[in-house]
Amino acid sequence: MMSLTEKILFLAFGFLVIIFISVSYLNKTDALKMLKDKYETALGGDDREAAIAAGQAYYRSLRGGELTIDDERAILRDVAHLPELENTENEEPNI
């Protein structure tokens, strides 16, 4: 039979585990919401590369670190309205 002290310690440990799990879940949920907000904000801007990076970060967090082909397609579909950067590396300067 457990003594009163052992019962109290057992209950305290149980509560600590429950609190730890709850905080971990809330932190993950907050991080996911922050990444989604950042992605949506980037889609509203005009920086295509930033929007793609934000989309990849968001979808990676949803999928446990791996992007699927469908995720890549969704990101490219989402950023289709944003202007592409012009490649100025190979152009000759106008003099």
DSSP file with accessible surface (Angstrom, degrees, kcal/mol):
  #  RESIDUE AA STRUCTURE BP1 BP2  ACC     N-H-->O    O-->H-N    N-H-->O    O-->H-N    TCO  KAPPA ALPHA  PHI   PSI    X-CA   Y-CA   Z-CA
    1    1 A M              0   0  211      0, 0.0     2,-0.3     0, 0.0     0, 0.0   0.000 360.0 360.0 360.0 140.3    0.0    0.0    0.0
    2    2 A M        -     0   0   87      1,-0.1     2,-0.1     2,-0.0     0, 0.0  -0.583 360.0-124.9 -83.4 142.7    1.3    3.5   -0.8
    3    3 A S     >  -     0   0   59     -2,-0.3     4,-2.3     1,-0.1     5,-0.2  -0.300  29.2-103.5 -77.4 169.6    1.7    6.0    1.9
    4    4 A L  H  > S+     0   0  128      1,-0.2     4,-2.5     2,-0.2     5,-0.2   0.906 122.7  53.0 -60.7 -41.4    0.0    9.4    1.7
    5    5 A T  H  > S+     0   0   97      1,-0.2     4,-2.6     2,-0.2    -1,-0.2   0.920 109.0  48.9 -62.8 -42.5    3.3   11.1    0.7
    6    6 A E  H  > S+     0   0  102      1,-0.2     4,-2.5     2,-0.2    -1,-0.2   0.900 111.0  50.6 -64.9 -39.2    3.8    8.6   -2.2
    7    7 A K  H  X S+     0   0   89     -4,-2.3     4,-2.5     2,-0.2    -2,-0.2   0.920 111.1  48.0 -64.1 -43.0    0.2    9.2   -3.3
    8    8 A I  H  X S+     0   0   99     -4,-2.5     4,-2.7     2,-0.2    -2,-0.2   0.927 113.1  47.8 -64.5 -44.0    0.7   13.0   -3.3
    9    9 A L  H  X S+     0   0  114     -4,-2.6     4,-2.6     2,-0.2    -2,-0.2   0.903 111.3  51.4 -63.2 -40.7    4.0   12.7   -5.2
   10   10 A F  H  X S+     0   0  139     -4,-2.5     4,-2.2    -5,-0.2    -2,-0.2   0.931 112.6  45.1 -62.3 -45.3    2.4   10.4   -7.7
   11   11 A L  H  X S+     0   0  103     -4,-2.5     4,-2.5     2,-0.2    -2,-0.2   0.907 112.4  51.6 -64.9 -41.4   -0.4   12.8   -8.3
   12   12 A A  H  X S+     0   0   44     -4,-2.7     4,-2.3     2,-0.2    -2,-0.2   0.921 110.2  49.1 -62.3 -42.7    2.0   15.8   -8.5
   13   13 A F  H  X S+     0   0  135     -4,-2.6     4,-2.3     2,-0.2    -1,-0.2   0.920 110.3  51.7 -63.3 -41.7    4.1   13.9  -11.1
   14   14 A G  H  X S+     0   0   29     -4,-2.2     4,-2.3     1,-0.2    -2,-0.2   0.920 109.7  48.8 -60.5 -44.3    0.9   13.1  -13.1
   15   15 A F  H  X S+     0   0  128     -4,-2.5     4,-2.7     1,-0.2    -1,-0.2   0.901 109.5  52.8 -63.1 -40.0   -0.1   16.8  -13.1
   16   16 A L  H  X S+     0   0  113     -4,-2.3     4,-2.6     2,-0.2    -2,-0.2   0.904 108.9  49.4 -62.9 -40.9    3.3   17.8  -14.2
   17   17 A V  H  X S+     0   0   59     -4,-2.3     4,-2.5     2,-0.2     5,-0.2   0.933 111.6  48.8 -63.7 -44.1    3.2   15.4  -17.1
   18   18 A I  H  X S+     0   0  101     -4,-2.3     4,-2.4     1,-0.2    -2,-0.2   0.922 112.5  48.0 -62.4 -43.5   -0.3   16.7  -18.1
   19   19 A I  H  X S+     0   0   97     -4,-2.7     4,-2.8     2,-0.2     5,-0.2   0.930 111.0  51.0 -63.5 -43.7    1.0   20.3  -18.0
   20   20 A F  H  X S+     0   0  143     -4,-2.6     4,-2.4     1,-0.2    -2,-0.2   0.933 111.7  46.9 -61.0 -44.8    4.1   19.5  -20.0
   21   21 A I  H  X S+     0   0  104     -4,-2.5     4,-2.4     2,-0.2    -1,-0.2   0.928 113.0  49.7 -64.0 -42.4    2.0   17.8  -22.7
   22   22 A S  H  X S+     0   0   57     -4,-2.4     4,-2.5    -5,-0.2    -2,-0.2   0.932 112.0  46.8 -63.3 -44.8   -0.5   20.7  -22.8
   23   23 A V  H  X S+     0   0   70     -4,-2.8     4,-2.7     2,-0.2     5,-0.2   0.915 111.6  51.6 -65.3 -41.6    2.2   23.4  -23.1
   24   24 A S  H  X S+     0   0   53     -4,-2.4     4,-2.1    -5,-0.2    -1,-0.2   0.926 111.5  47.4 -60.7 -43.5    4.0   21.4  -25.8
   25   25 A Y  H  X S+     0   0  156     -4,-2.4     4,-2.5     1,-0.2    -2,-0.2   0.930 112.7  48.4 -64.0 -44.7    0.8   21.1  -27.8
   26   26 A L  H  X S+     0   0   96     -4,-2.5     4,-2.6     1,-0.2    -2,-0.2   0.897 110.4  51.6 -64.9 -39.2    0.0   24.8  -27.4
   27   27 A N  H  X S+     0   0   98     -4,-2.7     4,-2.4     2,-0.2    -1,-0.2   0.914 111.0  47.8 -63.5 -41.7    3.5   25.8  -28.4
   28   28 A K  H  X S+     0   0  135     -4,-2.1     4,-2.4    -5,-0.2    -2,-0.2   0.923 112.4  49.3 -64.8 -41.7    3.3   23.7  -31.6
   29   29 A T  H  X S+     0   0   56     -4,-2.5     4,-2.4     1,-0.2    -2,-0.2   0.918 111.9  48.3 -63.8 -42.7   -0.1   25.2  -32.4
   30   30 A D  H  X S+     0   0   98     -4,-2.6     4,-2.5     2,-0.2    -1,-0.2   0.907 111.5  49.8 -64.4 -41.4    1.2   28.7  -31.9
   31   31 A A  H  X S+     0   0   45     -4,-2.4     4,-2.4     2,-0.2    -2,-0.2   0.916 110.9  49.6 -64.7 -41.5    4.2   28.0  -34.1
   32   32 A L  H  X S+     0   0   50     -4,-2.4     4,-2.4     2,-0.2    -2,-0.2   0.924 111.3  48.8 -63.9 -42.3    2.0   26.6  -36.8
   33   33 A K  H  X S+     0   0  121     -4,-2.4     4,-2.7     2,-0.2    -2,-0.2   0.913 110.4  51.6 -64.2 -40.1   -0.3   29.6  -36.7
   34   34 A M  H  X S+     0   0  122     -4,-2.5     4,-2.4     2,-0.2    -2,-0.2   0.928 110.9  47.4 -63.4 -43.2    2.7   32.0  -36.8
   35   35 A L  H  X S+     0   0   39     -4,-2.4     4,-2.3     2,-0.2    23,-0.2   0.903 112.4  49.8 -65.6 -39.2    4.0   30.2  -39.9
   36   36 A K  H  X S+     0   0   89     -4,-2.4     4,-2.7     2,-0.2    -2,-0.2   0.926 111.4  48.6 -64.9 -43.6    0.6   30.3  -41.6
   37   37 A D  H  X S+     0   0   63     -4,-2.7     4,-2.4     1,-0.2    -2,-0.2   0.910 111.1  50.4 -61.8 -41.3    0.2   34.0  -40.9
   38   38 A K  H  X S+     0   0  137     -4,-2.4     4,-2.4     2,-0.2    -1,-0.2   0.908 111.3  48.9 -64.2 -40.6    3.7   34.6  -42.2
   39   39 A Y  H  X S+     0   0    9     -4,-2.3     4,-2.3    15,-0.2    -2,-0.2   0.941 112.0  47.8 -64.2 -46.5    2.9   32.7  -45.4
   40   40 A E  H  X S+     0   0  100     -4,-2.7     4,-1.1     1,-0.2    -2,-0.2   0.888 112.2  50.0 -64.2 -36.9   -0.4   34.5  -45.9
   41   41 A T  H  X S+     0   0  106     -4,-2.4     4,-0.6    -5,-0.2     3,-0.4   0.922 110.0  50.5 -65.6 -42.9    1.3   37.9  -45.4
   42   42 A A  H >< S+     0   0   21     -4,-2.4     3,-1.0     1,-0.2     5,-0.3   0.873 106.5  55.2 -63.9 -36.6    4.0   37.0  -47.9
   43   43 A L  H 3< S+     0   0   31     -4,-2.3    -1,-0.2     1,-0.2    -2,-0.2   0.805 105.2  54.0 -66.3 -26.4    1.4   36.0  -50.4
   44   44 A G  H 3< S+     0   0   70     -4,-1.1    -1,-0.2    -3,-0.4    -2,-0.2   0.599 105.6  65.4 -81.9 -11.1   -0.1   39.5  -50.0
   45   45 A G  S << S-     0   0   39     -3,-1.0    -3,-0.1    -4,-0.6     3,-0.0   0.061  90.2-111.8 -91.2-155.5    3.2   41.1  -50.8
   46   46 A D  S    S+     0   0  124     36,-0.1     2,-0.9     1,-0.0    -3,-0.1   0.232  79.1 105.3-128.3  14.2    5.3   41.2  -54.0
   47   47 A D     >  -     0   0   79     -5,-0.3     4,-2.0     1,-0.2     5,-0.2  -0.813  43.7-176.0-100.3  98.6    8.3   39.1  -53.0
   48   48 A R  H  > S+     0   0   37     -2,-0.9     4,-2.4    35,-0.6     5,-0.2   0.896  81.6  51.6 -61.3 -44.1    7.9   35.7  -54.7
   49   49 A E  H  > S+     0   0  104      1,-0.2     4,-2.4     2,-0.2    -1,-0.2   0.902 110.1  49.0 -63.3 -40.9   11.0   34.1  -53.2
   50   50 A A  H  > S+     0   0   43      2,-0.2     4,-2.6     1,-0.2    -1,-0.2   0.897 111.1  50.6 -65.3 -38.7    9.9   35.1  -49.6
   51   51 A A  H  X S+     0   0    0     -4,-2.0     4,-2.5    -9,-0.3    -2,-0.2   0.911 110.5  48.9 -67.1 -40.0    6.5   33.7  -50.2
   52   52 A I  H  X S+     0   0   26     -4,-2.4     4,-2.6     2,-0.2    -2,-0.2   0.940 112.8  47.7 -64.5 -44.5    7.9   30.4  -51.5
   53   53 A A  H  X S+     0   0   55     -4,-2.4     4,-2.3     1,-0.2    -2,-0.2   0.918 113.1  48.1 -63.2 -41.9   10.2   30.1  -48.5
   54   54 A A  H  X S+     0   0    9     -4,-2.6     4,-2.4     1,-0.2   -15,-0.2   0.903 111.9  50.1 -65.8 -39.9    7.4   30.9  -46.1
   55   55 A G  H  X S+     0   0    0     -4,-2.5     4,-2.8     2,-0.2     5,-0.3   0.910 110.0  49.9 -64.3 -42.4    5.1   28.4  -47.8
   56   56 A Q  H  X S+     0   0   51     -4,-2.6     4,-2.5     1,-0.2    -2,-0.2   0.918 111.1  49.2 -63.2 -41.6    7.8   25.7  -47.6
   57   57 A A  H  X S+     0   0   39     -4,-2.3     4,-1.9    -5,-0.2    -2,-0.2   0.921 113.1  47.9 -63.5 -42.2    8.3   26.4  -43.9
   58   58 A Y  H  X S+     0   0   34     -4,-2.4     4,-1.6   -23,-0.2    -2,-0.2   0.954 114.4  43.9 -64.4 -49.9    4.6   26.2  -43.3
   59   59 A Y  H  X S+     0   0   38     -4,-2.8     4,-1.9     1,-0.2    -1,-0.2   0.863 110.6  55.9 -68.0 -33.0    4.0   23.0  -45.2
   60   60 A R  H  X>S+     0   0  105     -4,-2.5     5,-3.3    -5,-0.3     4,-0.5   0.905 106.2  51.3 -62.5 -40.0    7.1   21.4  -43.6
   61   61 A S  H  <5S+     0   0   35     -4,-1.9     3,-0.4     1,-0.2    -1,-0.2   0.855 110.6  49.2 -67.3 -30.9    5.7   22.1  -40.2
   62   62 A L  H  <5S+     0   0   66     -4,-1.6    -1,-0.2     1,-0.2    -2,-0.2   0.852 116.8  41.3 -71.0 -34.6    2.4   20.5  -41.2
   63   63 A R  H ><5S-     0   0  118     -4,-1.9     3,-0.5    -5,-0.1    -1,-0.2   0.247 117.1-101.8-102.1   8.4    4.2   17.4  -42.6
   64   64 A G  T 3<5S-     0   0   71     -4,-0.5    -3,-0.2    -3,-0.4    -4,-0.1   0.811  85.3 -43.2  77.5  25.8    6.8   16.8  -40.0
   65   65 A G  T 3 <S+     0   0   35     -5,-3.3     2,-0.4     1,-0.2    -1,-0.2   0.291 115.8  98.8 106.3 -10.7    9.7   18.3  -42.0
   66   66 A E    <   -     0   0  146     -3,-0.5     2,-0.4    -6,-0.4    -1,-0.2  -0.921  58.1-144.9-115.0 136.9    9.1   16.8  -45.4
   67   67 A L        -     0   0   32     -2,-0.4     2,-0.2    -3,-0.1    -7,-0.1  -0.764  14.4-146.4 -93.3 142.9    7.4   18.5  -48.4
   68   68 A T     >  -     0   0   60     -2,-0.4     4,-2.2     1,-0.1     5,-0.2  -0.597  28.6-108.6 -98.3 166.9    5.2   16.5  -50.7
   69   69 A I  H  > S+     0   0  109      1,-0.2     4,-2.5    -2,-0.2     5,-0.2   0.895 122.8  54.7 -59.5 -39.2    4.8   17.1  -54.5
   70   70 A D  H  > S+     0   0  109      1,-0.2     4,-2.4     2,-0.2    -1,-0.2   0.872 105.6  52.2 -64.1 -36.3    1.3   18.3  -53.7
   71   71 A D  H  > S+     0   0    4      2,-0.2     4,-2.5     1,-0.2    -1,-0.2   0.937 109.9  48.4 -63.5 -46.1    2.7   20.8  -51.2
   72   72 A E  H  X S+     0   0   65     -4,-2.2     4,-2.5     1,-0.2    -2,-0.2   0.909 112.3  49.2 -60.8 -41.9    5.2   22.1  -53.8
   73   73 A R  H  X S+     0   0  148     -4,-2.5     4,-2.5     2,-0.2    -1,-0.2   0.906 110.2  50.7 -63.4 -42.1    2.3   22.4  -56.4
   74   74 A A  H  X S+     0   0   10     -4,-2.4     4,-2.5     2,-0.2    -2,-0.2   0.916 110.9  48.8 -63.1 -41.3    0.1   24.2  -53.9
   75   75 A I  H  X S+     0   0    1     -4,-2.5     4,-2.1     2,-0.2    -2,-0.2   0.945 112.4  47.4 -63.7 -47.5    2.9   26.7  -53.1
   76   76 A L  H  < S+     0   0   89     -4,-2.5     4,-0.5     1,-0.2    -1,-0.2   0.881 112.8  49.7 -63.3 -36.0    3.6   27.4  -56.8
   77   77 A R  H >< S+     0   0  167     -4,-2.5     3,-0.7     1,-0.2     4,-0.3   0.908 110.9  50.5 -66.1 -40.0   -0.1   27.8  -57.4
   78   78 A D  H 3< S+     0   0   53     -4,-2.5     3,-0.4     1,-0.2    -2,-0.2   0.840 114.9  41.8 -66.9 -34.5   -0.4   30.2  -54.5
   79   79 A V  T >< S+     0   0    0     -4,-2.1     3,-1.9     1,-0.2    -1,-0.2   0.404  82.4 103.3 -95.4   5.0    2.6   32.4  -55.7
   80   80 A A  T <  S+     0   0   66     -3,-0.7    -1,-0.2    -4,-0.5    -2,-0.1   0.813  78.4  55.2 -58.9 -29.3    1.6   32.4  -59.4
   81   81 A H  T 3  S+     0   0  127     -3,-0.4    -1,-0.3    -4,-0.3    -2,-0.1   0.638  90.0  93.3 -80.2 -11.9    0.2   35.9  -59.1
   82   82 A L  S <  S-     0   0    7     -3,-1.9   -36,-0.1     1,-0.1     2,-0.1  -0.570  85.5-105.6 -84.8 145.0    3.5   37.3  -57.7
   83   83 A P        -     0   0   81      0, 0.0   -35,-0.6     0, 0.0     2,-0.2  -0.379  31.0-124.3 -69.8 143.0    6.1   38.8  -60.1
   84   84 A E        -     0   0  143    -36,-0.1     2,-0.2    -4,-0.1    -4,-0.0  -0.607  29.4-105.8 -82.2 148.6    9.2   36.7  -60.9
   85   85 A L        -     0   0  124     -2,-0.2     2,-0.3     1,-0.1    -1,-0.1  -0.509  34.1-120.0 -71.7 140.0   12.6   38.3  -60.3
   86   86 A E        -     0   0  158     -2,-0.2     2,-0.9     1,-0.1    -1,-0.1  -0.613  21.1-121.9 -79.9 141.5   14.4   39.3  -63.4
   87   87 A N        +     0   0   93     -2,-0.3     3,-0.1     1,-0.2     4,-0.1  -0.727  39.9 165.4 -85.4 105.7   17.8   37.7  -64.0
   88   88 A T        +     0   0   95     -2,-0.9     3,-0.4     1,-0.1    -1,-0.2   0.419  53.6  87.6-102.7   3.9   20.2   40.6  -64.2
   89   89 A E  S    S+     0   0  167      1,-0.2    -1,-0.1     3,-0.0    -2,-0.0   0.884  94.8  37.5 -70.8 -38.3   23.4   38.5  -63.8
   90   90 A N  S    S+     0   0  135     -3,-0.1     2,-0.2     2,-0.1    -1,-0.2   0.455  93.6 105.9 -97.0   0.3   23.9   37.7  -67.5
   91   91 A E        -     0   0  118     -3,-0.4    -3,-0.0    -4,-0.1     0, 0.0  -0.569  70.0-123.3 -84.2 145.0   22.7   41.0  -68.9
   92   92 A E        -     0   0  166     -2,-0.2     2,-0.1     1,-0.1    -2,-0.1  -0.633  32.3-111.2 -82.4 137.9   25.2   43.5  -70.3
   93   93 A P        -     0   0  101      0, 0.0     2,-0.6     0, 0.0    -1,-0.1  -0.452  28.3-118.0 -68.6 143.1   25.0   47.0  -68.7
   94   94 A N              0   0  167     -2,-0.1     0, 0.0     1,-0.0     0, 0.0  -0.744 360.0 360.0 -82.0 123.4   23.7   49.8  -70.9
   95   95 A I              0   0  205     -2,-0.6    -1,-0.0     0, 0.0     0, 0.0  -0.816 360.0 360.0-113.9 360.0   26.4   52.4  -71.4
